[in-house]
Amino acid sequence: MARKCAICGKGVAVGMQISHSHIRTKKTWSPNLQRVKILVNENVPKRTLVCTRCLRSGKVQRAI
């Protein structure tokens, strides 16, 4: 399973970290993904990775 949200597709972002002396190194920012059981088509529960923004906004219906 990739480190990507199953709903919105949010994944790892890549950029540069710049120190005080302006030395640049590569840095990655990971999304806040949670492994939750959600209801997909015809109310079938499935365990997937979902970002917290999708959980908070109600884009996902969680299975019990």
N, CA, C and O atoms as a CHARMM CRD file, in Angstrom:
* protein
*
  256
    1    1 MET  N      0.84100  -1.16900   0.00000 PROA 1      0.00000
    2    1 MET  CA     0.00000   0.00000   0.00000 PROA 1      0.00000
    3    1 MET  C      0.89300   1.24100   0.00000 PROA 1      0.00000
    4    1 MET  O      1.75600   1.38800   0.86500 PROA 1      0.00000
    5    2 ALA  N      0.68700   2.11600  -0.95500 PROA 2      0.00000
    6    2 ALA  CA     1.51400   3.31600  -1.06700 PROA 2      0.00000
    7    2 ALA  C      1.14500   4.31100   0.02200 PROA 2      0.00000
    8    2 ALA  O      0.04300   4.26200   0.56700 PROA 2      0.00000
    9    3 ARG  N      2.06700   5.21300   0.34000 PROA 3      0.00000
   10    3 ARG  CA     1.81100   6.24500   1.33900 PROA 3      0.00000
   11    3 ARG  C      1.01900   7.36900   0.67700 PROA 3      0.00000
   12    3 ARG  O      1.52600   8.47400   0.48000 PROA 3      0.00000
   13    4 LYS  N     -0.22500   7.06900   0.34000 PROA 4      0.00000
   14    4 LYS  CA    -1.07500   7.99600  -0.38700 PROA 4      0.00000
   15    4 LYS  C     -2.50400   7.83400   0.11200 PROA 4      0.00000
   16    4 LYS  O     -2.93300   6.72200   0.42100 PROA 4      0.00000
   17    5 CYS  N     -3.24000   8.93200   0.19200 PROA 5      0.00000
   18    5 CYS  CA    -4.63200   8.88900   0.63500 PROA 5      0.00000
   19    5 CYS  C     -5.48500   8.20200  -0.43200 PROA 5      0.00000
   20    5 CYS  O     -5.36400   8.50300  -1.62000 PROA 5      0.00000
   21    6 ALA  N     -6.34200   7.28400  -0.00300 PROA 6      0.00000
   22    6 ALA  CA    -7.19100   6.55000  -0.93900 PROA 6      0.00000
   23    6 ALA  C     -8.31100   7.42000  -1.49700 PROA 6      0.00000
   24    6 ALA  O     -8.88600   7.08100  -2.53100 PROA 6      0.00000
   25    7 ILE  N     -8.63500   8.52800  -0.84400 PROA 7      0.00000
   26    7 ILE  CA    -9.75300   9.37300  -1.26400 PROA 7      0.00000
   27    7 ILE  C     -9.28400  10.51100  -2.16700 PROA 7      0.00000
   28    7 ILE  O     -9.74100  10.63300  -3.30400 PROA 7      0.00000
   29    8 CYS  N     -8.36900  11.34500  -1.66000 PROA 8      0.00000
   30    8 CYS  CA    -7.97100  12.54000  -2.41800 PROA 8      0.00000
   31    8 CYS  C     -6.64900  12.36000  -3.15200 PROA 8      0.00000
   32    8 CYS  O     -6.31400  13.18300  -4.00400 PROA 8      0.00000
   33    9 GLY  N     -5.89000  11.31700  -2.85300 PROA 9      0.00000
   34    9 GLY  CA    -4.63500  11.06900  -3.54500 PROA 9      0.00000
   35    9 GLY  C     -3.45700  11.86800  -3.00900 PROA 9      0.00000
   36    9 GLY  O     -2.40500  11.92300  -3.64600 PROA 9      0.00000
   37   10 LYS  N     -3.62200  12.49000  -1.83700 PROA 10     0.00000
   38   10 LYS  CA    -2.53000  13.26700  -1.25400 PROA 10     0.00000
   39   10 LYS  C     -1.38600  12.33300  -0.88900 PROA 10     0.00000
   40   10 LYS  O     -1.59800  11.30000  -0.25400 PROA 10     0.00000
   41   11 GLY  N     -0.17000  12.69900  -1.29200 PROA 11     0.00000
   42   11 GLY  CA     0.99800  11.85800  -1.05400 PROA 11     0.00000
   43   11 GLY  C      2.15400  12.65900  -0.49900 PROA 11     0.00000
   44   11 GLY  O      1.97100  13.76600   0.00800 PROA 11     0.00000
   45   12 VAL  N      3.33100  12.10200  -0.59600 PROA 12     0.00000
   46   12 VAL  CA     4.53300  12.71100  -0.05800 PROA 12     0.00000
   47   12 VAL  C      4.93300  13.91500  -0.92100 PROA 12     0.00000
   48   12 VAL  O      4.94000  13.83400  -2.14900 PROA 12     0.00000
   49   13 ALA  N      5.26300  15.02300  -0.26500 PROA 13     0.00000
   50   13 ALA  CA     5.74800  16.22000  -0.95300 PROA 13     0.00000
   51   13 ALA  C      7.25900  16.31200  -0.76000 PROA 13     0.00000
   52   13 ALA  O      7.77600  15.98000   0.30700 PROA 13     0.00000
   53   14 VAL  N      7.96500  16.76400  -1.80000 PROA 14     0.00000
   54   14 VAL  CA     9.41900  16.84000  -1.76800 PROA 14     0.00000
   55   14 VAL  C      9.83200  18.29100  -1.95600 PROA 14     0.00000
   56   14 VAL  O      9.24900  19.02100  -2.75700 PROA 14     0.00000
   57   15 GLY  N     10.84900  18.69400  -1.20200 PROA 15     0.00000
   58   15 GLY  CA    11.35000  20.05300  -1.31800 PROA 15     0.00000
   59   15 GLY  C     12.75300  20.14700  -0.75400 PROA 15     0.00000
   60   15 GLY  O     13.41800  19.13400  -0.53500 PROA 15     0.00000
   61   16 MET  N     13.19500  21.36900  -0.52100 PROA 16     0.00000
   62   16 MET  CA    14.52800  21.60600   0.01400 PROA 16     0.00000
   63   16 MET  C     14.42800  22.18500   1.41800 PROA 16     0.00000
   64   16 MET  O     13.60500  23.05900   1.68900 PROA 16     0.00000
   65   17 GLN  N     15.28200  21.68200   2.30300 PROA 17     0.00000
   66   17 GLN  CA    15.41300  22.23900   3.63600 PROA 17     0.00000
   67   17 GLN  C     16.61800  23.16600   3.60200 PROA 17     0.00000
   68   17 GLN  O     17.70900  22.75500   3.20700 PROA 17     0.00000
   69   18 ILE  N     16.42700  24.40700   4.01000 PROA 18     0.00000
   70   18 ILE  CA    17.50000  25.39900   3.93000 PROA 18     0.00000
   71   18 ILE  C     17.93400  25.76800   5.34300 PROA 18     0.00000
   72   18 ILE  O     17.12200  26.22800   6.14500 PROA 18     0.00000
   73   19 SER  N     19.20700  25.56800   5.64500 PROA 19     0.00000
   74   19 SER  CA    19.74000  25.88200   6.96400 PROA 19     0.00000
   75   19 SER  C     20.03900  27.37400   7.07300 PROA 19     0.00000
   76   19 SER  O     19.87600  28.13000   6.11500 PROA 19     0.00000
   77   20 HSD  N     20.48100  27.77800   8.26100 PROA 20     0.00000
   78   20 HSD  CA    20.81500  29.18300   8.48500 PROA 20     0.00000
   79   20 HSD  C     21.97600  29.62800   7.58600 PROA 20     0.00000
   80   20 HSD  O     22.01400  30.77400   7.14000 PROA 20     0.00000
   81   21 SER  N     22.93200  28.70900   7.32100 PROA 21     0.00000
   82   21 SER  CA    24.05800  29.03400   6.43700 PROA 21     0.00000
   83   21 SER  C     23.72300  28.79000   4.96600 PROA 21     0.00000
   84   21 SER  O     24.60300  28.80700   4.10600 PROA 21     0.00000
   85   22 HSD  N     22.43900  28.56100   4.69000 PROA 22     0.00000
   86   22 HSD  CA    21.89900  28.36900   3.34100 PROA 22     0.00000
   87   22 HSD  C     22.41000  27.08800   2.66200 PROA 22     0.00000
   88   22 HSD  O     22.53600  27.04500   1.43800 PROA 22     0.00000
   89   23 ILE  N     22.69700  26.06500   3.43800 PROA 23     0.00000
   90   23 ILE  CA    23.00400  24.74900   2.88000 PROA 23     0.00000
   91   23 ILE  C     21.68000  24.05900   2.60200 PROA 23     0.00000
   92   23 ILE  O     20.83200  23.93300   3.48500 PROA 23     0.00000
   93   24 ARG  N     21.51500  23.61400   1.36400 PROA 24     0.00000
   94   24 ARG  CA    20.24800  23.00900   0.95400 PROA 24     0.00000
   95   24 ARG  C     20.35900  21.49300   0.92800 PROA 24     0.00000
   96   24 ARG  O     21.29100  20.94100   0.34300 PROA 24     0.00000
   97   25 THR  N     19.39700  20.81600   1.57100 PROA 25     0.00000
   98   25 THR  CA    19.31300  19.35600   1.55900 PROA 25     0.00000
   99   25 THR  C     17.88300  18.96500   1.21600 PROA 25     0.00000
  100   25 THR  O     16.94000  19.70600   1.49400 PROA 25     0.00000
  101   26 LYS  N     17.73300  17.79400   0.61100 PROA 26     0.00000
  102   26 LYS  CA    16.40200  17.32200   0.23900 PROA 26     0.00000
  103   26 LYS  C     15.61800  16.92000   1.48400 PROA 26     0.00000
  104   26 LYS  O     16.17100  16.36700   2.43400 PROA 26     0.00000
  105   27 LYS  N     14.32000  17.21200   1.45700 PROA 27     0.00000
  106   27 LYS  CA    13.44100  16.90200   2.57700 PROA 27     0.00000
  107   27 LYS  C     12.10700  16.42800   2.03100 PROA 27     0.00000
  108   27 LYS  O     11.66500  16.87600   0.97300 PROA 27     0.00000
  109   28 THR  N     11.46700  15.51800   2.75800 PROA 28     0.00000
  110   28 THR  CA    10.13800  15.04900   2.36800 PROA 28     0.00000
  111   28 THR  C      9.14500  15.37500   3.47200 PROA 28     0.00000
  112   28 THR  O      9.48700  15.33500   4.65300 PROA 28     0.00000
  113   29 TRP  N      7.92000  15.69600   3.09000 PROA 29     0.00000
  114   29 TRP  CA     6.83400  15.92600   4.02400 PROA 29     0.00000
  115   29 TRP  C      5.78600  14.85000   3.76700 PROA 29     0.00000
  116   29 TRP  O      5.25400  14.73600   2.66300 PROA 29     0.00000
  117   30 SER  N      5.49500  14.06500   4.79700 PROA 30     0.00000
  118   30 SER  CA     4.51400  12.99200   4.68200 PROA 30     0.00000
  119   30 SER  C      3.14900  13.48700   5.14900 PROA 30     0.00000
  120   30 SER  O      3.06900  14.24000   6.11900 PROA 30     0.00000
  121   31 PRO  N      2.07100  13.07600   4.47300 PROA 31     0.00000
  122   31 PRO  CA     0.73900  13.45300   4.93300 PROA 31     0.00000
  123   31 PRO  C      0.37500  12.66200   6.18300 PROA 31     0.00000
  124   31 PRO  O      0.93700  11.59600   6.43600 PROA 31     0.00000
  125   32 ASN  N     -0.56000  13.18300   6.95600 PROA 32     0.00000
  126   32 ASN  CA    -1.01700  12.51100   8.17100 PROA 32     0.00000
  127   32 ASN  C     -2.05800  11.46300   7.76900 PROA 32     0.00000
  128   32 ASN  O     -3.25000  11.75900   7.68700 PROA 32     0.00000
  129   33 LEU  N     -1.59800  10.25100   7.52200 PROA 33     0.00000
  130   33 LEU  CA    -2.47000   9.17200   7.06900 PROA 33     0.00000
  131   33 LEU  C     -2.83500   8.26800   8.23000 PROA 33     0.00000
  132   33 LEU  O     -1.99700   7.93900   9.06900 PROA 33     0.00000
  133   34 GLN  N     -4.09700   7.87200   8.26700 PROA 34     0.00000
  134   34 GLN  CA    -4.59500   6.96000   9.29100 PROA 34     0.00000
  135   34 GLN  C     -5.14000   5.72200   8.61600 PROA 34     0.00000
  136   34 GLN  O     -5.78600   5.81200   7.57300 PROA 34     0.00000
  137   35 ARG  N     -4.88400   4.56400   9.20500 PROA 35     0.00000
  138   35 ARG  CA    -5.38100   3.30300   8.64800 PROA 35     0.00000
  139   35 ARG  C     -6.76100   3.05200   9.25600 PROA 35     0.00000
  140   35 ARG  O     -6.87300   2.65000  10.41500 PROA 35     0.00000
  141   36 VAL  N     -7.79900   3.29000   8.47600 PROA 36     0.00000
  142   36 VAL  CA    -9.17200   3.17800   8.96900 PROA 36     0.00000
  143   36 VAL  C     -9.96600   2.22400   8.09200 PROA 36     0.00000
  144   36 VAL  O     -9.61200   1.96700   6.94100 PROA 36     0.00000
  145   37 LYS  N    -11.04200   1.70700   8.66000 PROA 37     0.00000
  146   37 LYS  CA   -11.95500   0.84300   7.91800 PROA 37     0.00000
  147   37 LYS  C    -13.09100   1.72300   7.40500 PROA 37     0.00000
  148   37 LYS  O    -13.83200   2.31000   8.19300 PROA 37     0.00000
  149   38 ILE  N    -13.22600   1.81200   6.07200 PROA 38     0.00000
  150   38 ILE  CA   -14.24200   2.66800   5.46800 PROA 38     0.00000
  151   38 ILE  C    -15.22600   1.81300   4.67100 PROA 38     0.00000
  152   38 ILE  O    -14.95600   0.65300   4.36000 PROA 38     0.00000
  153   39 LEU  N    -16.35900   2.40500   4.35300 PROA 39     0.00000
  154   39 LEU  CA   -17.36000   1.72000   3.53800 PROA 39     0.00000
  155   39 LEU  C    -17.18200   2.15500   2.08800 PROA 39     0.00000
  156   39 LEU  O    -17.27000   3.34400   1.78000 PROA 39     0.00000
  157   40 VAL  N    -16.93300   1.20000   1.20000 PROA 40     0.00000
  158   40 VAL  CA   -16.83600   1.48100  -0.22900 PROA 40     0.00000
  159   40 VAL  C    -18.11300   0.98800  -0.89100 PROA 40     0.00000
  160   40 VAL  O    -19.08800   0.71300  -0.19200 PROA 40     0.00000
  161   41 ASN  N    -18.14300   0.86800  -2.20300 PROA 41     0.00000
  162   41 ASN  CA   -19.37900   0.57000  -2.95000 PROA 41     0.00000
  163   41 ASN  C    -20.16600  -0.60300  -2.36700 PROA 41     0.00000
  164   41 ASN  O    -19.59800  -1.63100  -1.99900 PROA 41     0.00000
  165   42 GLU  N    -21.48200  -0.42700  -2.29200 PROA 42     0.00000
  166   42 GLU  CA   -22.42800  -1.38100  -1.72100 PROA 42     0.00000
  167   42 GLU  C    -22.10800  -1.74200  -0.27700 PROA 42     0.00000
  168   42 GLU  O    -22.28800  -2.88500   0.14300 PROA 42     0.00000
  169   43 ASN  N    -21.63100  -0.75500   0.47800 PROA 43     0.00000
  170   43 ASN  CA   -21.38900  -0.89500   1.91600 PROA 43     0.00000
  171   43 ASN  C    -20.48600  -2.06700   2.27400 PROA 43     0.00000
  172   43 ASN  O    -20.74900  -2.79300   3.23300 PROA 43     0.00000
  173   44 VAL  N    -19.42100  -2.24800   1.50000 PROA 44     0.00000
  174   44 VAL  CA   -18.43100  -3.27500   1.78700 PROA 44     0.00000
  175   44 VAL  C    -17.29900  -2.62000   2.58800 PROA 44     0.00000
  176   44 VAL  O    -16.67600  -1.67900   2.09600 PROA 44     0.00000
  177   45 PRO  N    -17.01500  -3.09800   3.81900 PROA 45     0.00000
  178   45 PRO  CA   -15.92500  -2.48500   4.58400 PROA 45     0.00000
  179   45 PRO  C    -14.56100  -2.84400   4.01900 PROA 45     0.00000
  180   45 PRO  O    -14.32300  -3.98500   3.62200 PROA 45     0.00000
  181   46 LYS  N    -13.66300  -1.85600   3.98500 PROA 46     0.00000
  182   46 LYS  CA   -12.32200  -2.06000   3.46500 PROA 46     0.00000
  183   46 LYS  C    -11.36100  -1.21700   4.28600 PROA 46     0.00000
  184   46 LYS  O    -11.67200  -0.07000   4.60600 PROA 46     0.00000
  185   47 ARG  N    -10.19400  -1.76200   4.63500 PROA 47     0.00000
  186   47 ARG  CA    -9.21200  -1.03400   5.43800 PROA 47     0.00000
  187   47 ARG  C     -8.21900  -0.35200   4.50600 PROA 47     0.00000
  188   47 ARG  O     -7.49700  -1.01300   3.76000 PROA 47     0.00000
  189   48 THR  N     -8.19000   0.98900   4.55800 PROA 48     0.00000
  190   48 THR  CA    -7.31600   1.76400   3.67700 PROA 48     0.00000
  191   48 THR  C     -6.66700   2.90000   4.45400 PROA 48     0.00000
  192   48 THR  O     -7.01600   3.16500   5.60400 PROA 48     0.00000
  193   49 LEU  N     -5.71300   3.56900   3.80400 PROA 49     0.00000
  194   49 LEU  CA    -5.06500   4.75000   4.36400 PROA 49     0.00000
  195   49 LEU  C     -5.83000   5.98900   3.90000 PROA 49     0.00000
  196   49 LEU  O     -6.03600   6.19000   2.70300 PROA 49     0.00000
  197   50 VAL  N     -6.24900   6.81500   4.86100 PROA 50     0.00000
  198   50 VAL  CA    -7.01100   8.02600   4.55700 PROA 50     0.00000
  199   50 VAL  C     -6.37300   9.17300   5.32200 PROA 50     0.00000
  200   50 VAL  O     -6.02200   9.01800   6.49100 PROA 50     0.00000
  201   51 CYS  N     -6.22000  10.32900   4.67100 PROA 51     0.00000
  202   51 CYS  CA    -5.63400  11.48600   5.35200 PROA 51     0.00000
  203   51 CYS  C     -6.65700  12.07700   6.32700 PROA 51     0.00000
  204   51 CYS  O     -7.86500  11.89100   6.17700 PROA 51     0.00000
  205   52 THR  N     -6.14100  12.78900   7.32200 PROA 52     0.00000
  206   52 THR  CA    -7.00900  13.31900   8.36700 PROA 52     0.00000
  207   52 THR  C     -7.92700  14.42200   7.85100 PROA 52     0.00000
  208   52 THR  O     -8.99200  14.64800   8.42500 PROA 52     0.00000
  209   53 ARG  N     -7.54200  15.10600   6.79000 PROA 53     0.00000
  210   53 ARG  CA    -8.41200  16.13900   6.23200 PROA 53     0.00000
  211   53 ARG  C     -9.67300  15.51700   5.63400 PROA 53     0.00000
  212   53 ARG  O    -10.76200  16.07400   5.77300 PROA 53     0.00000
  213   54 CYS  N     -9.53500  14.36800   4.96900 PROA 54     0.00000
  214   54 CYS  CA   -10.71400  13.68500   4.42000 PROA 54     0.00000
  215   54 CYS  C    -11.59400  13.13500   5.54000 PROA 54     0.00000
  216   54 CYS  O    -12.82000  13.14900   5.43100 PROA 54     0.00000
  217   55 LEU  N    -10.97800  12.65400   6.60500 PROA 55     0.00000
  218   55 LEU  CA   -11.75000  12.16200   7.74300 PROA 55     0.00000
  219   55 LEU  C    -12.51500  13.30100   8.41300 PROA 55     0.00000
  220   55 LEU  O    -13.68700  13.14100   8.75500 PROA 55     0.00000
  221   56 ARG  N    -11.86100  14.45500   8.60300 PROA 56     0.00000
  222   56 ARG  CA   -12.47400  15.58600   9.27400 PROA 56     0.00000
  223   56 ARG  C    -13.59700  16.19200   8.45500 PROA 56     0.00000
  224   56 ARG  O    -14.62200  16.59100   9.00900 PROA 56     0.00000
  225   57 SER  N    -13.41900  16.26700   7.13100 PROA 57     0.00000
  226   57 SER  CA   -14.40200  16.94300   6.28500 PROA 57     0.00000
  227   57 SER  C    -15.60900  16.07000   5.97800 PROA 57     0.00000
  228   57 SER  O    -16.59900  16.56300   5.43600 PROA 57     0.00000
  229   58 GLY  N    -15.55000  14.78600   6.31000 PROA 58     0.00000
  230   58 GLY  CA   -16.70500  13.90900   6.09700 PROA 58     0.00000
  231   58 GLY  C    -16.76500  13.31100   4.70900 PROA 58     0.00000
  232   58 GLY  O    -17.83500  12.87900   4.28100 PROA 58     0.00000
  233   59 LYS  N    -15.65000  13.27000   3.98700 PROA 59     0.00000
  234   59 LYS  CA   -15.63100  12.66500   2.66300 PROA 59     0.00000
  235   59 LYS  C    -15.67800  11.14900   2.72700 PROA 59     0.00000
  236   59 LYS  O    -15.88700  10.48400   1.71300 PROA 59     0.00000
  237   60 VAL  N    -15.48200  10.59700   3.93700 PROA 60     0.00000
  238   60 VAL  CA   -15.39700   9.15100   4.14100 PROA 60     0.00000
  239   60 VAL  C    -16.43700   8.73000   5.14400 PROA 60     0.00000
  240   60 VAL  O    -16.65300   9.40600   6.15100 PROA 60     0.00000
  241   61 GLN  N    -17.09600   7.59300   4.86900 PROA 61     0.00000
  242   61 GLN  CA   -18.00900   7.01400   5.84800 PROA 61     0.00000
  243   61 GLN  C    -17.29400   5.84800   6.50800 PROA 61     0.00000
  244   61 GLN  O    -16.99300   4.85100   5.85100 PROA 61     0.00000
  245   62 ARG  N    -17.02000   5.96300   7.80000 PROA 62     0.00000
  246   62 ARG  CA   -16.27900   4.92800   8.51700 PROA 62     0.00000
  247   62 ARG  C    -17.17700   3.74000   8.81200 PROA 62     0.00000
  248   62 ARG  O    -18.36000   3.89300   9.11400 PROA 62     0.00000
  249   63 ALA  N    -16.58800   2.54600   8.71600 PROA 63     0.00000
  250   63 ALA  CA   -17.31600   1.31800   9.05400 PROA 63     0.00000
  251   63 ALA  C    -17.10200   1.03100  10.53200 PROA 63     0.00000
  252   63 ALA  O    -16.07900   1.39600  11.11100 PROA 63     0.00000
  253   64 ILE  N    -18.06900   0.38300  11.11900 PROA 64     0.00000
  254   64 ILE  CA   -17.98600   0.06000  12.55100 PROA 64     0.00000
  255   64 ILE  C    -17.43200  -1.33300  12.74700 PROA 64     0.00000
  256   64 ILE  O    -17.28800  -1.78600  13.88300 PROA 64     0.00000
